[in-house]
Amino acid sequence: MVLFSQEIYKLINSALSELTASQASRRTPHNPLSEAHYLGAWVTTAMKKKRFDSIVQATLKGWQRQARSLGQNAGLKDQFIYLEKCYSQVLDADKQVQPVNIEQLNKLYSALSNEQWMVTTDLEVGDKLNRHSGGKESLIVCAEKTSSSFDEQGVLIKPLSLYVRGNQQTIINFAFAQDLLLYKITDYKSKVKYHGEFIVYPNNDGTSLPEFPVDQSVEEQ
């Protein structure tokens, strides 16, 4: 079974390595415009030749659209460098996925509580839950889903939803500090009134790119 996280890391690493090789052979000049042209063409060729599993095809198409509409401003090289850095943190030394365990979630909850978030993990989230936080930023995780999503060793075996009301980048950053990847489902409307929804997947492996901490060097481009 091909896993998205491993395949996308392989793709990004291949793109950057081949760009470096092209520059070393002087086929591609060392300047942002030439690098943008190279990576835009590289993405299109990778799609046409089906170099990578279909699980990353939608992501490739997104990058192709960016390259075609934004050109150099798409910043594919910066994106790839940062994604490679982020995935290197959550994958193991052999660039394989690692299990997600309950301790990582508990540390995330503690970090948010220390930032004065209202963290609720003892309620059942049904079809609709209205939880008043008194103006505080809020995280709600269904107790029943938590119980059924981890095995006896505390390893995540089913996707788990986190309902968030507050600064989303804050929880993304705190989660990443615990080697947890959050996948955004909604910004606002979810089963919990006024809360957005994120999902944590087993092995940090969804079928698309997760949310990552904001990289200042990319943001400032």
Backbone bond lengths (Angstrom), bond angles and torsions (degrees), N, CA, C in turn:
res aa  C-N    CA-C-N  psi(-1)  N-CA   C-N-CA  omega(-1)  CA-C   N-CA-C  phi
1 M - - - 1.466 - - 1.520 110.08 -
2 V 1.325 116.38 127.90 1.466 121.00 179.80 1.527 109.16 -83.72
3 L 1.314 116.66 129.45 1.454 122.10 179.82 1.528 109.91 -101.34
4 F 1.324 115.85 136.70 1.460 120.57 -176.18 1.518 112.13 -57.26
5 S 1.322 117.14 -49.01 1.465 120.74 -174.95 1.527 111.93 -58.45
6 Q 1.318 115.95 -42.95 1.464 119.73 -179.57 1.523 111.36 -71.39
7 E 1.317 116.86 -38.93 1.471 120.44 -178.40 1.527 111.05 -70.05
8 I 1.331 117.06 -40.45 1.466 119.02 -178.83 1.528 110.07 -70.30
9 Y 1.327 117.03 -34.24 1.467 118.78 175.65 1.524 110.21 -64.36
10 K 1.327 116.90 -43.71 1.468 120.75 178.30 1.522 110.44 -60.22
11 L 1.324 116.83 -42.18 1.464 121.85 179.53 1.525 111.16 -61.74
12 I 1.323 116.33 -50.64 1.467 120.89 -178.00 1.525 110.64 -62.10
13 N 1.327 115.86 -44.30 1.458 120.43 179.88 1.521 110.87 -62.22
14 S 1.322 117.15 -39.94 1.462 121.33 178.30 1.522 111.04 -64.55
15 A 1.321 116.83 -44.18 1.469 120.69 -179.38 1.522 111.11 -60.49
16 L 1.322 116.88 -46.66 1.465 120.41 -178.05 1.529 111.50 -69.68
17 S 1.324 116.37 -39.85 1.470 119.77 179.44 1.526 111.02 -64.82
18 E 1.313 116.66 -41.33 1.463 120.08 -179.24 1.519 111.95 -72.18
19 L 1.329 117.13 -32.09 1.466 120.00 172.97 1.525 109.91 -63.57
20 T 1.332 116.76 -45.77 1.462 121.09 178.74 1.532 111.15 -59.85
21 A 1.330 116.60 -42.45 1.461 120.64 179.65 1.525 110.94 -65.61
22 S 1.328 116.55 -38.72 1.464 120.27 178.92 1.526 111.03 -66.04
23 Q 1.311 115.96 -37.32 1.470 119.18 177.59 1.524 111.34 -71.54
24 A 1.322 116.43 -37.15 1.469 120.02 179.12 1.526 110.98 -64.13
25 S 1.324 116.69 -32.71 1.473 120.75 179.14 1.528 111.79 -88.04
26 R 1.331 115.97 1.94 1.469 123.62 177.34 1.525 113.75 68.93
27 R 1.322 117.00 18.37 1.461 119.65 174.63 1.528 110.72 -78.65
28 T 1.340 115.78 -29.46 1.462 120.84 179.07 1.527 109.37 -121.89
29 P 1.336 118.31 120.65 1.473 121.00 179.61 1.531 111.84 -64.82
30 H 1.320 115.17 156.96 1.465 121.78 178.73 1.525 109.77 -86.83
31 N 1.314 116.86 74.23 1.462 120.19 173.80 1.521 108.88 -150.38
32 P 1.339 117.95 154.28 1.470 121.32 -173.63 1.525 114.23 -57.60
33 L 1.332 117.81 -38.70 1.455 119.89 -177.73 1.532 110.94 -66.09
34 S 1.323 116.91 -45.21 1.467 120.58 179.61 1.522 110.93 -65.38
35 E 1.333 116.41 -39.05 1.468 120.04 178.28 1.524 110.96 -64.59
36 A 1.341 116.40 -38.71 1.466 120.41 178.43 1.524 110.80 -64.46
37 H 1.340 116.54 -43.23 1.463 120.62 178.22 1.531 110.52 -62.59
38 Y 1.323 115.72 -43.37 1.477 119.80 -178.79 1.527 110.63 -61.47
39 L 1.332 116.96 -50.25 1.468 119.75 -175.46 1.528 112.02 -70.42
40 G 1.327 117.53 -33.52 1.453 119.75 175.36 1.520 110.88 -61.55
41 A 1.344 115.80 -45.19 1.465 120.56 177.96 1.524 110.83 -68.21
42 W 1.323 116.57 -36.62 1.472 121.16 -179.84 1.527 110.36 -61.36
43 V 1.320 117.11 -44.42 1.462 121.57 179.90 1.528 110.54 -61.45
44 T 1.331 116.26 -45.95 1.467 120.09 -179.74 1.525 111.40 -63.17
45 T 1.318 117.03 -42.85 1.468 120.81 178.94 1.525 111.32 -64.87
46 A 1.331 116.42 -40.85 1.469 120.45 178.84 1.520 111.15 -60.49
47 M 1.336 116.54 -36.65 1.462 120.85 177.94 1.524 110.71 -69.48
48 K 1.321 116.46 -47.85 1.467 120.47 -176.62 1.528 111.79 -63.21
49 K 1.308 116.04 -40.18 1.469 120.28 -177.77 1.528 112.72 -86.61
50 K 1.344 116.10 -2.68 1.470 121.36 -179.83 1.531 111.18 52.06
51 R 1.333 114.50 48.86 1.453 119.94 -178.14 1.521 112.44 -66.92
52 F 1.326 116.13 -26.16 1.461 120.05 -174.96 1.522 109.63 -125.33
53 D 1.316 114.97 161.20 1.456 120.27 -176.18 1.531 111.24 -60.20
54 S 1.319 115.31 153.66 1.464 121.09 -177.72 1.528 112.81 -62.21
55 I 1.320 117.86 -17.47 1.463 120.66 -179.46 1.534 111.95 -61.85
56 V 1.346 118.02 -24.89 1.466 120.58 179.88 1.525 111.96 -102.91
57 Q 1.319 118.12 5.73 1.462 121.66 -175.36 1.528 112.38 -61.20
58 A 1.329 117.38 -43.27 1.466 120.30 -179.18 1.523 111.10 -63.38
59 T 1.317 116.91 -37.44 1.466 120.77 178.11 1.522 110.55 -66.82
60 L 1.327 116.99 -41.86 1.462 120.77 175.91 1.522 111.19 -60.13
61 K 1.327 117.15 -42.11 1.465 120.54 179.46 1.522 110.91 -62.51
62 G 1.324 115.99 -38.20 1.462 119.91 177.10 1.518 111.70 -62.46
63 W 1.319 116.66 -43.55 1.462 120.11 178.10 1.527 111.20 -67.44
64 Q 1.321 116.96 -35.21 1.464 120.00 177.18 1.529 110.31 -62.88
65 R 1.329 117.27 -43.93 1.473 121.13 178.00 1.515 110.51 -61.58
66 Q 1.322 116.87 -42.11 1.461 119.99 178.79 1.524 111.04 -61.43
67 A 1.323 115.92 -46.39 1.464 120.32 -177.95 1.522 111.22 -62.56
68 R 1.336 116.38 -39.80 1.464 119.77 -177.93 1.524 112.62 -73.22
69 S 1.322 117.36 -36.08 1.459 120.01 -176.18 1.525 113.42 -89.13
70 L 1.329 116.61 -30.34 1.464 120.11 -174.68 1.519 113.97 -109.88
71 G 1.327 117.11 -16.89 1.459 120.35 -179.25 1.518 111.44 60.54
72 Q 1.309 115.95 -129.31 1.470 120.74 -178.83 1.522 111.78 -60.38
73 N 1.333 116.46 -31.81 1.467 120.40 -178.08 1.529 113.27 -70.27
74 A 1.321 117.28 -9.10 1.464 119.58 175.49 1.526 110.89 -65.32
75 G 1.327 116.22 -27.34 1.466 120.29 176.18 1.518 114.05 61.32
76 L 1.339 116.74 39.52 1.467 118.80 -176.88 1.524 112.20 -61.06
77 K 1.327 117.03 -39.78 1.464 118.09 -179.13 1.520 110.87 -61.70
78 D 1.323 117.27 -45.71 1.464 120.52 178.66 1.531 110.79 -62.54
79 Q 1.330 116.40 -41.56 1.467 119.19 177.70 1.523 111.30 -60.28
80 F 1.327 115.85 -46.16 1.462 119.38 -176.85 1.527 111.67 -65.87
81 I 1.323 116.58 -41.14 1.465 119.86 179.26 1.524 110.10 -62.03
82 Y 1.329 116.68 -42.12 1.454 119.14 -177.67 1.522 111.92 -72.65
83 L 1.335 116.90 -39.73 1.460 119.59 177.09 1.526 111.17 -62.91
84 E 1.326 116.34 -40.05 1.462 120.08 177.73 1.529 110.31 -60.88
85 K 1.315 116.15 -41.85 1.461 121.29 179.01 1.529 110.74 -63.78
86 C 1.332 116.98 -45.23 1.469 120.74 -178.35 1.519 111.74 -65.97
87 Y 1.328 116.70 -46.70 1.463 119.15 -179.96 1.527 111.65 -65.54
88 S 1.317 116.84 -32.19 1.462 119.52 178.02 1.522 111.37 -61.24
89 Q 1.336 116.90 -28.29 1.465 119.77 179.56 1.525 111.68 -73.84
90 V 1.330 117.50 -39.13 1.464 118.77 -173.12 1.533 113.42 -94.51
91 L 1.335 117.52 -17.25 1.461 120.35 173.86 1.525 109.21 -86.32
92 D 1.322 117.85 161.26 1.455 119.50 179.66 1.527 111.14 -82.30
93 A 1.325 117.16 -174.35 1.463 121.12 -175.18 1.525 112.60 -61.69
94 D 1.335 115.96 -25.90 1.468 120.72 178.42 1.523 111.94 -94.51
95 K 1.336 116.59 10.80 1.473 122.94 -179.81 1.524 112.07 62.05
96 Q 1.332 114.94 39.07 1.452 122.55 174.24 1.533 108.57 -109.98
97 V 1.331 116.01 155.38 1.462 119.26 -179.87 1.524 110.67 -66.17
98 Q 1.328 114.92 154.47 1.458 121.34 177.90 1.528 109.41 -120.05
99 P 1.326 118.68 148.75 1.468 120.61 179.60 1.528 111.56 -62.41
100 V 1.309 115.19 150.59 1.463 122.28 170.77 1.518 107.09 -98.55
101 N 1.325 117.30 132.36 1.462 119.61 -178.78 1.524 111.63 -122.00
102 I 1.308 115.01 163.60 1.466 122.04 -174.70 1.523 112.02 -61.70
103 E 1.322 117.00 -29.52 1.461 119.40 -180.00 1.522 112.14 -63.48
104 Q 1.320 116.40 -34.98 1.461 119.47 177.81 1.528 110.83 -63.44
105 L 1.337 116.41 -41.28 1.470 120.09 177.47 1.518 110.79 -66.21
106 N 1.330 116.64 -42.93 1.462 119.44 -178.98 1.527 111.66 -62.66
107 K 1.317 116.98 -37.36 1.467 120.41 177.46 1.516 111.11 -67.98
108 L 1.336 116.69 -35.53 1.460 120.09 174.81 1.525 110.43 -63.22
109 Y 1.327 116.94 -45.05 1.461 120.41 179.30 1.532 110.85 -60.10
110 S 1.324 116.54 -42.43 1.462 120.41 -178.99 1.517 110.97 -64.86
111 A 1.333 116.27 -41.82 1.458 120.36 -179.75 1.525 111.11 -62.49
112 L 1.330 116.44 -41.60 1.464 119.89 178.83 1.524 111.42 -69.28
113 S 1.321 117.03 -39.94 1.473 120.59 177.15 1.519 110.85 -59.89
114 N 1.324 116.39 -38.84 1.467 121.15 178.15 1.519 112.21 -65.75
115 E 1.341 115.59 -22.00 1.475 120.87 177.01 1.524 111.28 -94.72
116 Q 1.331 115.57 14.72 1.468 123.27 176.46 1.520 113.62 71.51
117 W 1.326 117.46 22.56 1.453 119.79 170.30 1.531 108.68 -74.93
118 M 1.322 116.18 151.00 1.455 120.47 171.39 1.531 106.82 -90.08
119 V 1.324 116.32 110.51 1.462 121.45 -176.82 1.521 108.51 -106.10
120 T 1.332 116.10 119.11 1.464 121.69 -176.42 1.522 109.32 -120.14
121 T 1.327 116.51 117.40 1.469 120.45 -178.56 1.528 111.80 -128.02
122 D 1.348 117.30 10.37 1.467 119.99 -174.65 1.523 112.88 -113.52
123 L 1.346 117.37 13.52 1.456 121.00 178.91 1.525 110.58 -109.93
124 E 1.336 115.36 157.36 1.461 119.84 172.61 1.518 108.38 -95.31
125 V 1.313 116.59 130.06 1.457 121.65 178.46 1.522 107.95 -96.69
126 G 1.341 115.80 109.84 1.452 120.58 179.06 1.514 110.94 -93.03
127 D 1.340 115.56 -142.14 1.460 119.56 -179.70 1.523 111.66 -67.44
128 K 1.319 116.64 -32.01 1.462 119.65 179.57 1.523 108.86 -155.14
129 L 1.330 115.75 128.96 1.460 121.14 179.17 1.516 108.70 -128.54
130 N 1.324 115.77 130.49 1.460 120.85 175.55 1.516 107.66 -112.81
131 R 1.314 116.12 112.88 1.469 121.01 -175.84 1.520 108.39 -122.45
132 H 1.328 116.48 116.09 1.465 120.58 -178.94 1.532 109.70 -83.00
133 S 1.331 115.50 129.19 1.459 119.70 -177.09 1.522 113.01 -107.95
134 G 1.340 115.73 4.49 1.459 118.42 178.36 1.513 113.28 62.23
135 G 1.310 116.59 30.42 1.456 120.51 179.33 1.511 114.53 88.21
136 K 1.347 116.72 -8.60 1.463 119.65 179.29 1.525 110.83 -77.79
137 E 1.323 115.07 155.02 1.455 119.26 170.67 1.526 107.15 -68.62
138 S 1.325 115.40 146.42 1.455 118.77 -166.23 1.526 112.52 -137.65
139 L 1.335 115.49 139.70 1.458 123.25 170.85 1.516 108.17 -125.97
140 I 1.339 116.68 129.05 1.463 121.47 177.99 1.521 108.64 -125.92
141 V 1.323 115.98 130.76 1.466 122.26 177.12 1.520 107.05 -130.14
142 C 1.313 116.31 128.20 1.465 121.66 -176.91 1.532 111.43 -63.87
143 A 1.314 116.38 127.56 1.462 120.96 -178.92 1.524 111.53 -64.20
144 E 1.345 116.49 -42.97 1.469 120.18 -178.44 1.524 110.78 -65.26
145 K 1.335 116.66 -42.42 1.464 120.64 179.45 1.526 111.05 -65.69
146 T 1.315 116.73 -37.72 1.457 119.81 177.39 1.518 110.56 -61.42
147 S 1.331 115.73 -44.80 1.463 120.61 -178.42 1.530 111.73 -61.42
148 S 1.337 116.60 -38.98 1.468 119.93 -175.86 1.527 113.17 -88.44
149 S 1.330 117.41 -10.62 1.467 120.28 -175.69 1.522 113.52 -92.31
150 F 1.336 117.26 -11.65 1.457 121.16 179.24 1.525 109.98 -114.94
151 D 1.330 116.05 144.51 1.461 118.93 176.78 1.525 110.37 -84.13
152 E 1.304 116.59 -174.73 1.471 120.83 -175.77 1.522 112.28 -65.73
153 Q 1.324 116.98 -22.39 1.471 120.89 178.58 1.528 111.88 -89.12
154 G 1.334 117.30 1.82 1.460 120.32 179.36 1.512 113.45 81.22
155 V 1.328 117.75 21.50 1.465 122.08 179.30 1.527 108.92 -99.19
156 L 1.322 116.20 134.74 1.462 121.55 -179.67 1.526 110.27 -68.64
157 I 1.329 116.58 125.09 1.459 120.83 -178.55 1.534 112.19 -120.50
158 K 1.337 116.96 -9.45 1.466 121.89 176.99 1.523 108.76 -135.78
159 P 1.338 117.84 151.37 1.470 119.46 176.75 1.527 110.69 -59.45
160 L 1.324 115.55 142.69 1.462 121.76 -178.45 1.524 109.76 -125.67
161 S 1.334 116.57 127.88 1.468 121.46 -179.34 1.525 111.36 -87.22
162 L 1.326 115.34 137.96 1.457 123.21 173.71 1.524 106.81 -117.93
163 Y 1.326 116.39 126.11 1.462 121.30 -178.34 1.527 108.87 -102.48
164 V 1.321 115.74 125.20 1.458 121.04 -166.81 1.526 111.33 -126.18
165 R 1.325 115.07 131.08 1.467 121.11 169.80 1.526 106.81 -129.24
166 G 1.304 116.29 110.92 1.455 120.08 -177.59 1.509 110.34 148.12
167 N 1.303 115.46 -162.52 1.464 120.87 -179.69 1.519 109.43 -70.38
168 Q 1.321 115.55 106.57 1.461 119.45 -175.62 1.522 112.33 -65.28
169 Q 1.328 116.86 -34.95 1.460 118.54 -179.57 1.522 111.20 -64.00
170 T 1.320 116.91 -30.22 1.464 120.42 178.15 1.526 110.78 -62.47
171 I 1.323 116.88 -48.67 1.469 118.61 -178.40 1.526 110.95 -70.33
172 I 1.332 116.83 -33.62 1.472 119.83 175.92 1.527 109.99 -61.13
173 N 1.318 116.24 -44.57 1.467 120.74 -179.40 1.524 111.44 -65.10
174 F 1.331 116.34 -45.70 1.466 119.66 -179.27 1.527 110.95 -65.60
175 A 1.332 116.52 -38.27 1.463 119.79 178.44 1.525 110.20 -64.48
176 F 1.315 116.74 -44.56 1.458 120.09 -178.38 1.527 111.15 -63.69
177 A 1.335 116.55 -32.91 1.463 120.64 177.08 1.534 110.92 -62.54
178 Q 1.332 116.47 -23.10 1.472 121.47 176.05 1.528 111.57 -100.53
179 D 1.327 116.53 15.92 1.474 122.33 -178.37 1.522 111.92 60.13
180 L 1.318 115.66 37.31 1.458 122.21 175.59 1.521 109.07 -110.83
181 L 1.327 116.46 133.34 1.461 121.24 176.02 1.519 109.13 -103.99
182 L 1.331 115.55 131.42 1.461 121.50 178.72 1.526 109.80 -105.25
183 Y 1.321 115.55 134.08 1.466 121.87 179.03 1.528 108.17 -110.46
184 K 1.317 116.26 119.18 1.465 120.04 -175.06 1.527 110.84 -77.79
185 I 1.340 114.77 131.76 1.462 121.97 174.77 1.522 110.04 -104.83
186 T 1.329 116.13 -49.53 1.466 120.64 177.51 1.530 109.28 -141.91
187 D 1.329 115.52 153.93 1.463 120.87 175.06 1.525 111.49 -85.31
188 Y 1.329 116.69 -28.82 1.462 118.18 -168.68 1.526 113.05 -140.18
189 K 1.321 118.07 -59.97 1.462 120.42 -174.01 1.524 111.26 -83.68
190 S 1.309 115.86 126.80 1.469 121.61 178.44 1.526 107.98 -155.74
191 K 1.324 116.58 -168.34 1.459 120.45 177.72 1.523 112.38 -65.04
192 V 1.321 116.08 -22.69 1.461 120.64 179.12 1.528 108.04 -105.33
193 K 1.311 116.29 120.36 1.462 121.77 -174.46 1.526 111.76 -55.08
194 Y 1.328 115.35 132.11 1.466 124.46 178.53 1.526 114.12 70.00
195 H 1.316 117.60 7.08 1.464 121.12 -179.20 1.531 110.51 -110.88
196 G 1.314 116.32 140.70 1.450 121.53 169.42 1.517 109.68 -82.80
197 E 1.333 115.63 172.85 1.467 119.40 -178.13 1.525 110.99 -127.56
198 F 1.316 114.64 132.46 1.459 122.63 170.94 1.524 107.64 -121.26
199 I 1.324 116.29 156.20 1.460 120.51 176.45 1.525 109.97 -123.99
200 V 1.333 115.21 137.53 1.461 121.99 168.68 1.521 106.63 -102.16
201 Y 1.333 117.16 125.53 1.455 121.43 -178.67 1.530 111.05 -101.34
202 P 1.332 116.74 151.82 1.469 119.33 171.55 1.524 110.66 -53.03
203 N 1.307 116.24 137.32 1.472 123.10 -179.59 1.528 112.88 62.59
204 N 1.354 117.23 16.73 1.473 120.70 -177.24 1.522 111.92 58.34
205 D 1.325 117.23 29.84 1.456 120.22 -171.01 1.517 112.03 -120.67
206 G 1.343 115.72 100.93 1.453 121.14 172.86 1.519 109.27 -96.45
207 T 1.326 116.73 -152.29 1.465 120.60 178.93 1.519 111.78 -122.14
208 S 1.328 115.99 18.73 1.459 122.10 178.44 1.518 107.98 -155.01
209 L 1.320 116.53 179.35 1.461 119.21 177.86 1.529 110.12 -72.03
210 P 1.325 118.16 136.65 1.456 121.52 176.07 1.526 110.11 -82.67
211 E 1.316 114.56 -176.10 1.468 120.50 173.58 1.529 108.34 -87.37
212 F 1.323 115.64 135.31 1.461 120.53 178.99 1.527 110.33 -120.56
213 P 1.331 117.73 160.46 1.465 119.82 172.76 1.516 110.25 -55.83
214 V 1.317 116.57 146.99 1.462 120.62 178.29 1.511 109.31 -68.44
215 D 1.318 115.73 128.15 1.466 120.83 176.91 1.520 108.40 -92.18
216 Q 1.325 116.33 114.34 1.463 120.26 -174.99 1.514 112.62 -59.86
217 S 1.333 117.42 -37.82 1.467 119.94 -177.43 1.521 111.24 -65.80
218 V 1.352 116.36 -30.82 1.464 119.74 177.06 1.508 109.50 -78.78
219 E 1.345 116.53 -43.07 1.460 121.60 -176.57 1.521 110.72 -60.02
220 E 1.310 117.26 -32.55 1.457 120.42 -174.97 1.522 113.33 -84.97
221 Q 1.345 118.09 -2.43 1.460 120.32 -178.50 1.514 110.06 -62.47
